[in-house]
Amino acid sequence: MDATVETIQETKTNALEVDNVSHSFGTTQVLDNVSLCVPRGCFTVLLGPNGAGKSTLFALITRLYDNVSGEIRLLGMDVRRRPSLALSRLGVVFQSRTLDLDLSLAQNLAYHASLHGIPRAQAKTRAKFALSRVELEKRAHDKVRNLSGGQTRRVEIARSMMHEPNLLLLDEPTVGLDVAAREGVISLVRKLVRDKGLGVLWATHLIDEIEPTDNVVVLHKGKVLFSGTVPQLQEKTGETDLADAFRSMTGLSQLEME
């Protein structure tokens, strides 16, 4: 396909499409016919309690696991048929910390750039801009181990943007952070959606990380129970409070949601 035509088509496609994906570990089914969509320029929340299957879904999208059923498409590209090209458009922040603690911020970003084949001079420029975007440019030569939890998350987000992806996946990115750090990370990602037109899939079990304008996908026991806007979720459950709507949809108690 001509590169110009492919670029034009990409602008019309969703950032992510998951169609009828199931996955099992042995005899235990953890995802059951999961379908969801993340439009470009949209902050989409994957909401579910711990054990709902959120991390497994992320592992399938990123090809850590192979999806043997259904299809996963990044900007219209099937991740099984065109994995290298599809994944080159994807940035990921996993729940577990993945930076090298004994390298500096700049060195961590440079290493990531090298994995994506970005020339050294260009990588240096991108790293400086990425760290400026997350307000850590003055810490570029500090070791990661000297950062706070919130700062570390911001570096991981900066790293995920080094290769200029169109889709950003974040798996419980605020776990372990204090309130101020959580708000800073969420604000940063929402700004990237506005400024860069990214599609974002933000996995969380925390209701207070959702805004009324977000799209929400409710995942519970491996099944998608709802996909739509916050007002649509409230209308479907007859609840005006989002937490009550989530409890009504899943049957979870307040304690199970924490």
Phi and psi restraints in degrees (value plus and minus 20) as a CYANA .aco file:
   2 ASP   PHI     -80.3   -40.3
   2 ASP   PSI     118.6   158.6
   3 ALA   PHI     -81.0   -41.0
   3 ALA   PSI     -58.0   -18.0
   4 THR   PHI     -85.2   -45.2
   4 THR   PSI     -63.2   -23.2
   5 VAL   PHI     -83.0   -43.0
   5 VAL   PSI     -62.1   -22.1
   6 GLU   PHI     -83.9   -43.9
   6 GLU   PSI     -59.3   -19.3
   7 THR   PHI     -83.7   -43.7
   7 THR   PSI     -63.3   -23.3
   8 ILE   PHI     -81.7   -41.7
   8 ILE   PSI     -62.5   -22.5
   9 GLN   PHI     -85.1   -45.1
   9 GLN   PSI     -57.7   -17.7
  10 GLU   PHI     -80.7   -40.7
  10 GLU   PSI     -56.1   -16.1
  11 THR   PHI     -85.3   -45.3
  11 THR   PSI     -37.6     2.4
  12 LYS   PHI    -118.5   -78.5
  12 LYS   PSI     -26.5    13.5
  13 THR   PHI    -115.5   -75.5
  13 THR   PSI     140.7   180.7
  14 ASN   PHI     -94.0   -54.0
  14 ASN   PSI     136.4   176.4
  15 ALA   PHI     -85.9   -45.9
  15 ALA   PSI     -60.6   -20.6
  16 LEU   PHI    -163.8  -123.8
  16 LEU   PSI     117.3   157.3
  17 GLU   PHI    -154.9  -114.9
  17 GLU   PSI     105.0   145.0
  18 VAL   PHI    -136.7   -96.7
  18 VAL   PSI     100.6   140.6
  19 ASP   PHI    -142.2  -102.2
  19 ASP   PSI      93.3   133.3
  20 ASN   PHI      31.8    71.8
  20 ASN   PSI      31.0    71.0
  21 VAL   PHI    -115.4   -75.4
  21 VAL   PSI     107.4   147.4
  22 SER   PHI    -141.6  -101.6
  22 SER   PSI     136.3   176.3
  23 HIS   PHI    -176.6  -136.6
  23 HIS   PSI     120.8   160.8
  24 SER   PHI    -152.0  -112.0
  24 SER   PSI     130.6   170.6
  25 PHE   PHI    -131.5   -91.5
  25 PHE   PSI      82.6   122.6
  26 GLY   PHI      46.2    86.2
  26 GLY   PSI    -144.0  -104.0
  27 THR   PHI    -114.2   -74.2
  27 THR   PSI     -19.4    20.6
  28 THR   PHI    -116.2   -76.2
  28 THR   PSI      94.5   134.5
  29 GLN   PHI    -106.4   -66.4
  29 GLN   PSI     103.7   143.7
  30 VAL   PHI    -127.3   -87.3
  30 VAL   PSI     -40.8    -0.8
  31 LEU   PHI    -153.6  -113.6
  31 LEU   PSI     115.1   155.1
  32 ASP   PHI    -149.9  -109.9
  32 ASP   PSI      79.3   119.3
  33 ASN   PHI      31.7    71.7
  33 ASN   PSI      32.9    72.9
  34 VAL   PHI    -100.5   -60.5
  34 VAL   PSI     108.9   148.9
  35 SER   PHI    -152.7  -112.7
  35 SER   PSI     117.7   157.7
  36 LEU   PHI    -181.9  -141.9
  36 LEU   PSI     145.3   185.3
  37 CYS   PHI    -159.2  -119.2
  37 CYS   PSI     118.1   158.1
  38 VAL   PHI    -140.3  -100.3
  38 VAL   PSI      84.6   124.6
  39 PRO   PHI     -86.7   -46.7
  39 PRO   PSI     136.0   176.0
  40 ARG   PHI     -88.8   -48.8
  40 ARG   PSI     123.1   163.1
  41 GLY   PHI      51.9    91.9
  41 GLY   PSI       3.9    43.9
  42 CYS   PHI    -149.0  -109.0
  42 CYS   PSI     116.0   156.0
  43 PHE   PHI    -113.2   -73.2
  43 PHE   PSI      88.2   128.2
  44 THR   PHI    -131.0   -91.0
  44 THR   PSI     107.9   147.9
  45 VAL   PHI    -118.8   -78.8
  45 VAL   PSI     105.0   145.0
  46 LEU   PHI    -115.4   -75.4
  46 LEU   PSI      80.1   120.1
  47 LEU   PHI    -121.7   -81.7
  47 LEU   PSI     104.2   144.2
  48 GLY   PHI    -190.3  -150.3
  48 GLY   PSI     133.1   173.1
  49 PRO   PHI     -89.1   -49.1
  49 PRO   PSI     147.9   187.9
  50 ASN   PHI     -77.8   -37.8
  50 ASN   PSI     113.9   153.9
  51 GLY   PHI      70.1   110.1
  51 GLY   PSI     -15.3    24.7
  52 ALA   PHI     -93.5   -53.5
  52 ALA   PSI     -42.4    -2.4
  53 GLY   PHI      94.9   134.9
  53 GLY   PSI     -11.5    28.5
  54 LYS   PHI     -83.0   -43.0
  54 LYS   PSI     -67.8   -27.8
  55 SER   PHI     -87.5   -47.5
  55 SER   PSI     -54.6   -14.6
  56 THR   PHI     -84.6   -44.6
  56 THR   PSI     -61.4   -21.4
  57 LEU   PHI     -82.0   -42.0
  57 LEU   PSI     -62.4   -22.4
  58 PHE   PHI     -82.8   -42.8
  58 PHE   PSI     -58.0   -18.0
  59 ALA   PHI     -85.4   -45.4
  59 ALA   PSI     -53.3   -13.3
  60 LEU   PHI     -92.1   -52.1
  60 LEU   PSI     -62.3   -22.3
  61 ILE   PHI     -82.5   -42.5
  61 ILE   PSI     -58.4   -18.4
  62 THR   PHI    -109.2   -69.2
  62 THR   PSI     -18.3    21.7
  63 ARG   PHI      52.1    92.1
  63 ARG   PSI      -2.3    37.7
  64 LEU   PHI     -87.5   -47.5
  64 LEU   PSI     -53.4   -13.4
  65 TYR   PHI    -137.5   -97.5
  65 TYR   PSI     134.9   174.9
  66 ASP   PHI    -115.3   -75.3
  66 ASP   PSI     108.0   148.0
  67 ASN   PHI    -102.6   -62.6
  67 ASN   PSI      98.0   138.0
  68 VAL   PHI    -115.4   -75.4
  68 VAL   PSI     -26.9    13.1
  69 SER   PHI    -154.4  -114.4
  69 SER   PSI     131.6   171.6
  70 GLY   PHI      51.9    91.9
  70 GLY   PSI    -194.3  -154.3
  71 GLU   PHI    -151.8  -111.8
  71 GLU   PSI     125.1   165.1
  72 ILE   PHI    -145.3  -105.3
  72 ILE   PSI     102.2   142.2
  73 ARG   PHI    -143.2  -103.2
  73 ARG   PSI     111.8   151.8
  74 LEU   PHI    -128.7   -88.7
  74 LEU   PSI      97.5   137.5
  75 LEU   PHI      29.5    69.5
  75 LEU   PSI      20.1    60.1
  76 GLY   PHI      64.2   104.2
  76 GLY   PSI     -24.5    15.5
  77 MET   PHI    -118.5   -78.5
  77 MET   PSI     104.7   144.7
  78 ASP   PHI     -86.6   -46.6
  78 ASP   PSI     105.8   145.8
  79 VAL   PHI     -90.1   -50.1
  79 VAL   PSI     -37.6     2.4
  80 ARG   PHI    -103.8   -63.8
  80 ARG   PSI     -58.0   -18.0
  81 ARG   PHI    -104.9   -64.9
  81 ARG   PSI     -52.2   -12.2
  82 ARG   PHI    -153.3  -113.3
  82 ARG   PSI      38.5    78.5
  83 PRO   PHI     -80.9   -40.9
  83 PRO   PSI     -65.0   -25.0
  84 SER   PHI     -83.4   -43.4
  84 SER   PSI     -67.8   -27.8
  85 LEU   PHI     -88.2   -48.2
  85 LEU   PSI     -62.1   -22.1
  86 ALA   PHI     -82.9   -42.9
  86 ALA   PSI     -68.5   -28.5
  87 LEU   PHI     -90.9   -50.9
  87 LEU   PSI     -39.4     0.6
  88 SER   PHI     -88.2   -48.2
  88 SER   PSI     -36.0     4.0
  89 ARG   PHI    -116.5   -76.5
  89 ARG   PSI     -13.0    27.0
  90 LEU   PHI    -135.2   -95.2
  90 LEU   PSI     113.4   153.4
  91 GLY   PHI    -134.4   -94.4
  91 GLY   PSI     121.9   161.9
  92 VAL   PHI    -153.8  -113.8
  92 VAL   PSI     117.3   157.3
  93 VAL   PHI    -142.1  -102.1
  93 VAL   PSI      86.0   126.0
  94 PHE   PHI     -98.5   -58.5
  94 PHE   PSI     142.7   182.7
  95 GLN   PHI     -83.8   -43.8
  95 GLN   PSI     -61.9   -21.9
  96 SER   PHI     -97.0   -57.0
  96 SER   PSI     122.6   162.6
  97 ARG   PHI     -87.4   -47.4
  97 ARG   PSI     116.0   156.0
  98 THR   PHI    -148.9  -108.9
  98 THR   PSI     -12.3    27.7
  99 LEU   PHI     -99.0   -59.0
  99 LEU   PSI     132.8   172.8
 100 ASP   PHI    -101.5   -61.5
 100 ASP   PSI      94.5   134.5
 101 LEU   PHI     -85.3   -45.3
 101 LEU   PSI     -46.5    -6.5
 102 ASP   PHI    -114.6   -74.6
 102 ASP   PSI     -18.0    22.0
 103 LEU   PHI    -121.1   -81.1
 103 LEU   PSI     137.7   177.7
 104 SER   PHI     -95.3   -55.3
 104 SER   PSI     149.3   189.3
 105 LEU   PHI     -78.8   -38.8
 105 LEU   PSI     -66.9   -26.9
 106 ALA   PHI     -82.6   -42.6
 106 ALA   PSI     -58.9   -18.9
 107 GLN   PHI     -87.4   -47.4
 107 GLN   PSI     -58.9   -18.9
 108 ASN   PHI     -81.7   -41.7
 108 ASN   PSI     -63.1   -23.1
 109 LEU   PHI     -89.1   -49.1
 109 LEU   PSI     -57.7   -17.7
 110 ALA   PHI     -84.9   -44.9
 110 ALA   PSI     -59.1   -19.1
 111 TYR   PHI     -84.0   -44.0
 111 TYR   PSI     -63.5   -23.5
 112 HIS   PHI     -80.9   -40.9
 112 HIS   PSI     -62.3   -22.3
 113 ALA   PHI     -81.8   -41.8
 113 ALA   PSI     -59.0   -19.0
 114 SER   PHI     -84.7   -44.7
 114 SER   PSI     -54.1   -14.1
 115 LEU   PHI     -85.1   -45.1
 115 LEU   PSI     -46.2    -6.2
 116 HIS   PHI    -117.4   -77.4
 116 HIS   PSI     -11.3    28.7
 117 GLY   PHI      51.4    91.4
 117 GLY   PSI       3.6    43.6
 118 ILE   PHI    -102.6   -62.6
 118 ILE   PSI     105.4   145.4
 119 PRO   PHI     -75.9   -35.9
 119 PRO   PSI     129.2   169.2
 120 ARG   PHI     -76.6   -36.6
 120 ARG   PSI     -66.6   -26.6
 121 ALA   PHI     -83.1   -43.1
 121 ALA   PSI     -61.8   -21.8
 122 GLN   PHI     -87.2   -47.2
 122 GLN   PSI     -58.1   -18.1
 123 ALA   PHI     -82.9   -42.9
 123 ALA   PSI     -60.2   -20.2
 124 LYS   PHI     -82.5   -42.5
 124 LYS   PSI     -62.1   -22.1
 125 THR   PHI     -85.5   -45.5
 125 THR   PSI     -64.4   -24.4
 126 ARG   PHI     -84.9   -44.9
 126 ARG   PSI     -59.4   -19.4
 127 ALA   PHI     -83.9   -43.9
 127 ALA   PSI     -61.5   -21.5
 128 LYS   PHI     -81.9   -41.9
 128 LYS   PSI     -62.8   -22.8
 129 PHE   PHI     -88.4   -48.4
 129 PHE   PSI     -61.7   -21.7
 130 ALA   PHI     -83.2   -43.2
 130 ALA   PSI     -62.4   -22.4
 131 LEU   PHI     -89.8   -49.8
 131 LEU   PSI     -52.4   -12.4
 132 SER   PHI     -85.4   -45.4
 132 SER   PSI     -58.9   -18.9
 133 ARG   PHI     -81.7   -41.7
 133 ARG   PSI     -54.5   -14.5
 134 VAL   PHI    -120.1   -80.1
 134 VAL   PSI      -6.9    33.1
 135 GLU   PHI      41.1    81.1
 135 GLU   PSI      21.6    61.6
 136 LEU   PHI    -151.6  -111.6
 136 LEU   PSI       0.0    40.0
 137 GLU   PHI     -82.6   -42.6
 137 GLU   PSI     -48.3    -8.3
 138 LYS   PHI     -96.7   -56.7
 138 LYS   PSI     -30.6     9.4
 139 ARG   PHI    -124.9   -84.9
 139 ARG   PSI      -7.0    33.0
 140 ALA   PHI     -73.5   -33.5
 140 ALA   PSI     -53.4   -13.4
 141 HIS   PHI    -123.6   -83.6
 141 HIS   PSI     -11.4    28.6
 142 ASP   PHI    -102.6   -62.6
 142 ASP   PSI     129.6   169.6
 143 LYS   PHI     -92.0   -52.0
 143 LYS   PSI     127.2   167.2
 144 VAL   PHI     -80.0   -40.0
 144 VAL   PSI     -54.2   -14.2
 145 ARG   PHI     -82.4   -42.4
 145 ARG   PSI     -35.2     4.8
 146 ASN   PHI    -111.9   -71.9
 146 ASN   PSI     -15.6    24.4
 147 LEU   PHI    -113.6   -73.6
 147 LEU   PSI     138.8   178.8
 148 SER   PHI     -98.4   -58.4
 148 SER   PSI     151.7   191.7
 149 GLY   PHI     -81.1   -41.1
 149 GLY   PSI     -63.0   -23.0
 150 GLY   PHI     -85.6   -45.6
 150 GLY   PSI     -60.0   -20.0
 151 GLN   PHI     -84.8   -44.8
 151 GLN   PSI     -59.3   -19.3
 152 THR   PHI     -81.5   -41.5
 152 THR   PSI     -61.6   -21.6
 153 ARG   PHI     -82.9   -42.9
 153 ARG   PSI     -60.4   -20.4
 154 ARG   PHI     -84.1   -44.1
 154 ARG   PSI     -56.5   -16.5
 155 VAL   PHI     -85.7   -45.7
 155 VAL   PSI     -59.6   -19.6
 156 GLU   PHI     -83.6   -43.6
 156 GLU   PSI     -56.1   -16.1
 157 ILE   PHI     -88.5   -48.5
 157 ILE   PSI     -62.5   -22.5
 158 ALA   PHI     -78.7   -38.7
 158 ALA   PSI     -63.8   -23.8
 159 ARG   PHI     -81.9   -41.9
 159 ARG   PSI     -61.9   -21.9
 160 SER   PHI     -84.9   -44.9
 160 SER   PSI     -39.1     0.9
 161 MET   PHI    -117.2   -77.2
 161 MET   PSI     -22.4    17.6
 162 MET   PHI     -79.5   -39.5
 162 MET   PSI     -56.3   -16.3
 163 HIS   PHI    -117.3   -77.3
 163 HIS   PSI      -4.2    35.8
 164 GLU   PHI      34.7    74.7
 164 GLU   PSI      41.6    81.6
 165 PRO   PHI     -94.2   -54.2
 165 PRO   PSI     146.2   186.2
 166 ASN   PHI    -122.2   -82.2
 166 ASN   PSI     -36.1     3.9
 167 LEU   PHI    -152.7  -112.7
 167 LEU   PSI     115.1   155.1
 168 LEU   PHI    -142.0  -102.0
 168 LEU   PSI     104.6   144.6
 169 LEU   PHI    -125.4   -85.4
 169 LEU   PSI     112.7   152.7
 170 LEU   PHI    -152.9  -112.9
 170 LEU   PSI      98.6   138.6
 171 ASP   PHI    -121.9   -81.9
 171 ASP   PSI      84.3   124.3
 172 GLU   PHI      25.8    65.8
 172 GLU   PSI      34.7    74.7
 173 PRO   PHI     -89.9   -49.9
 173 PRO   PSI     -35.1     4.9
 174 THR   PHI    -122.8   -82.8
 174 THR   PSI     -14.2    25.8
 175 VAL   PHI     -79.1   -39.1
 175 VAL   PSI     110.3   150.3
 176 GLY   PHI      65.2   105.2
 176 GLY   PSI     -21.2    18.8
 177 LEU   PHI    -115.4   -75.4
 177 LEU   PSI     131.8   171.8
 178 ASP   PHI     -96.6   -56.6
 178 ASP   PSI     154.2   194.2
 179 VAL   PHI     -80.3   -40.3
 179 VAL   PSI     -65.1   -25.1
 180 ALA   PHI     -83.7   -43.7
 180 ALA   PSI     -61.8   -21.8
 181 ALA   PHI     -87.0   -47.0
 181 ALA   PSI     -59.7   -19.7
 182 ARG   PHI     -79.1   -39.1
 182 ARG   PSI     -67.9   -27.9
 183 GLU   PHI     -83.0   -43.0
 183 GLU   PSI     -56.8   -16.8
 184 GLY   PHI     -85.2   -45.2
 184 GLY   PSI     -61.9   -21.9
 185 VAL   PHI     -87.3   -47.3
 185 VAL   PSI     -65.2   -25.2
 186 ILE   PHI     -82.0   -42.0
 186 ILE   PSI     -64.4   -24.4
 187 SER   PHI     -80.5   -40.5
 187 SER   PSI     -60.8   -20.8
 188 LEU   PHI     -81.7   -41.7
 188 LEU   PSI     -66.8   -26.8
 189 VAL   PHI     -87.6   -47.6
 189 VAL   PSI     -60.5   -20.5
 190 ARG   PHI     -83.1   -43.1
 190 ARG   PSI     -55.4   -15.4
 191 LYS   PHI     -86.5   -46.5
 191 LYS   PSI     -57.1   -17.1
 192 LEU   PHI     -83.7   -43.7
 192 LEU   PSI     -57.4   -17.4
 193 VAL   PHI     -81.6   -41.6
 193 VAL   PSI     -65.8   -25.8
 194 ARG   PHI     -88.4   -48.4
 194 ARG   PSI     -65.3   -25.3
 195 ASP   PHI    -101.3   -61.3
 195 ASP   PSI     -54.2   -14.2
 196 LYS   PHI    -127.9   -87.9
 196 LYS   PSI     -27.6    12.4
 197 GLY   PHI      48.9    88.9
 197 GLY   PSI       7.3    47.3
 198 LEU   PHI     -90.5   -50.5
 198 LEU   PSI     130.2   170.2
 199 GLY   PHI    -110.5   -70.5
 199 GLY   PSI     111.5   151.5
 200 VAL   PHI    -145.0  -105.0
 200 VAL   PSI     111.7   151.7
 201 LEU   PHI    -133.7   -93.7
 201 LEU   PSI      90.0   130.0
 202 TRP   PHI    -128.7   -88.7
 202 TRP   PSI      87.2   127.2
 203 ALA   PHI    -108.5   -68.5
 203 ALA   PSI     110.6   150.6
 204 THR   PHI    -178.1  -138.1
 204 THR   PSI     142.6   182.6
 205 HIS   PHI    -134.6   -94.6
 205 HIS   PSI     -12.6    27.4
 206 LEU   PHI    -121.4   -81.4
 206 LEU   PSI      94.6   134.6
 207 ILE   PHI     -81.5   -41.5
 207 ILE   PSI     -56.8   -16.8
 208 ASP   PHI     -92.8   -52.8
 208 ASP   PSI     -20.5    19.5
 209 GLU   PHI    -110.1   -70.1
 209 GLU   PSI     -18.9    21.1
 210 ILE   PHI    -120.9   -80.9
 210 ILE   PSI     118.8   158.8
 211 GLU   PHI    -130.1   -90.1
 211 GLU   PSI     136.1   176.1
 212 PRO   PHI     -78.4   -38.4
 212 PRO   PSI     -44.8    -4.8
 213 THR   PHI    -107.7   -67.7
 213 THR   PSI     -23.0    17.0
 214 ASP   PHI     -95.4   -55.4
 214 ASP   PSI     133.0   173.0
 215 ASN   PHI    -104.0   -64.0
 215 ASN   PSI     125.4   165.4
 216 VAL   PHI    -150.1  -110.1
 216 VAL   PSI     113.4   153.4
 217 VAL   PHI    -137.8   -97.8
 217 VAL   PSI      97.0   137.0
 218 VAL   PHI    -112.4   -72.4
 218 VAL   PSI      97.6   137.6
 219 LEU   PHI    -133.7   -93.7
 219 LEU   PSI     106.1   146.1
 220 HIS   PHI    -165.7  -125.7
 220 HIS   PSI     104.6   144.6
 221 LYS   PHI      34.4    74.4
 221 LYS   PSI      19.6    59.6
 222 GLY   PHI      60.4   100.4
 222 GLY   PSI     -16.6    23.4
 223 LYS   PHI    -140.7  -100.7
 223 LYS   PSI     123.6   163.6
 224 VAL   PHI    -101.7   -61.7
 224 VAL   PSI      94.9   134.9
 225 LEU   PHI    -111.1   -71.1
 225 LEU   PSI     -42.5    -2.5
 226 PHE   PHI    -180.3  -140.3
 226 PHE   PSI     125.4   165.4
 227 SER   PHI    -166.2  -126.2
 227 SER   PSI     100.1   140.1
 228 GLY   PHI     146.5   186.5
 228 GLY   PSI    -179.7  -139.7
 229 THR   PHI    -106.7   -66.7
 229 THR   PSI     145.4   185.4
 230 VAL   PHI     -81.0   -41.0
 230 VAL   PSI     -67.0   -27.0
 231 PRO   PHI     -79.1   -39.1
 231 PRO   PSI     -56.9   -16.9
 232 GLN   PHI     -85.6   -45.6
 232 GLN   PSI     -57.6   -17.6
 233 LEU   PHI     -84.7   -44.7
 233 LEU   PSI     -63.3   -23.3
 234 GLN   PHI     -85.0   -45.0
 234 GLN   PSI     -59.9   -19.9
 235 GLU   PHI     -86.3   -46.3
 235 GLU   PSI     -60.6   -20.6
 236 LYS   PHI     -85.8   -45.8
 236 LYS   PSI     -56.0   -16.0
 237 THR   PHI    -112.8   -72.8
 237 THR   PSI     -33.4     6.6
 238 GLY   PHI      55.1    95.1
 238 GLY   PSI      -2.4    37.6
 239 GLU   PHI    -131.6   -91.6
 239 GLU   PSI     118.1   158.1
 240 THR   PHI    -108.4   -68.4
 240 THR   PSI     -45.2    -5.2
 241 ASP   PHI    -110.2   -70.2
 241 ASP   PSI     112.0   152.0
 242 LEU   PHI     -84.0   -44.0
 242 LEU   PSI     -60.2   -20.2
 243 ALA   PHI     -82.3   -42.3
 243 ALA   PSI     -61.3   -21.3
 244 ASP   PHI     -85.7   -45.7
 244 ASP   PSI     -57.4   -17.4
 245 ALA   PHI     -83.9   -43.9
 245 ALA   PSI     -61.4   -21.4
 246 PHE   PHI     -85.8   -45.8
 246 PHE   PSI     -62.5   -22.5
 247 ARG   PHI     -84.4   -44.4
 247 ARG   PSI     -60.4   -20.4
 248 SER   PHI     -83.9   -43.9
 248 SER   PSI     -58.6   -18.6
 249 MET   PHI     -89.8   -49.8
 249 MET   PSI     -59.7   -19.7
 250 THR   PHI    -120.2   -80.2
 250 THR   PSI     -39.7     0.3
 251 GLY   PHI      57.1    97.1
 251 GLY   PSI      -5.9    34.1
 252 LEU   PHI    -101.9   -61.9
 252 LEU   PSI     131.5   171.5
 253 SER   PHI    -106.8   -66.8
 253 SER   PSI     148.9   188.9
 254 GLN   PHI     -78.4   -38.4
 254 GLN   PSI     -61.4   -21.4
 255 LEU   PHI     -84.6   -44.6
 255 LEU   PSI     -58.8   -18.8
 256 GLU   PHI     -89.0   -49.0
 256 GLU   PSI     -43.0    -3.0
 257 MET   PHI    -102.2   -62.2
 257 MET   PSI     -37.7     2.3
